[in-house]
């Protein structure tokens, strides 16, 4: 997994590529937590280049969403491919986490 960050409008966008699984989800969690600790209140997780995600990735999404909601912030996920979207839907995370089809939609 590779993680990069960029600032677009008022959002901190975290771009992830590769697989999100138990061996690396901690790095993604730390990235999100660091942003929140720095006072960032609008985070978008861009999954455009994520091929697969395990349940440990879902845990990270839940953590980010709950942390930012408790601070009246915004946590969005975008660009999930069919495989990742199916995981999000089957687990019910599409009802918990704000998922947008594209980065442009997530920035609105």
C-alpha positions, -999 to +999 in steps of 0.1 A: +000+000+000+012+035-008-003+066+008+001+102-004-017+134+008-028+166-009-048+196+000-078+204-023-101+232-014-107+228+024-101+191+023-072+169+031-072+141+005-055+109+013-047+089-019-043+052-013-030+026-038-026-011-036-042-034-010-055-024+024-052-053+048-041-062+083-004-059+075-007-022+065-040-007+077-022+007+108-003+031+086-035+044+071-050+047+105-020+066+117-022+090+088-059+098+095-053+102+132-023+125+126-045+147+104-072+149+130-047+156+158-034+185+136-069+200+136-080+188+101-117+185+101-124+175+064-108+143+051-114+125+019-101+090+014-095+085-023-095+047-032-091+051-069-060+029-070-071+004-042-075-031-056-087-049-025-096-041+011-100-065+041-120-060+072-091-042+088-096-014+063-132-012+073-122-007+109-100+023+098-129+038+079-151+035+109-125+051+132-120+080+108-157+086+104-165+084+141-136+107+151-145+134+126-182+132+133-176+137+170-158+169+160-185+180+135-161+172+107-164+154+074-150+120+065-157+108+029-146+079+009-145+081-029-136+062-061-141+027-047-139+000-074-165-027-077-147-051-054-142-026-026-177-012-031-191-047-027-172-051+006-185-018+018-221-027+008-221-062+022-207-050+055-233-022+057-206+005+057-223+023+028-249+032+055-223+044+080-196+061+059-202+089+034-192+072+001-190+092-031-185+080-066-158+104-076-133+128-060-152+157-076-184+145-059-166+142-026-153+178-028-189+192-031 
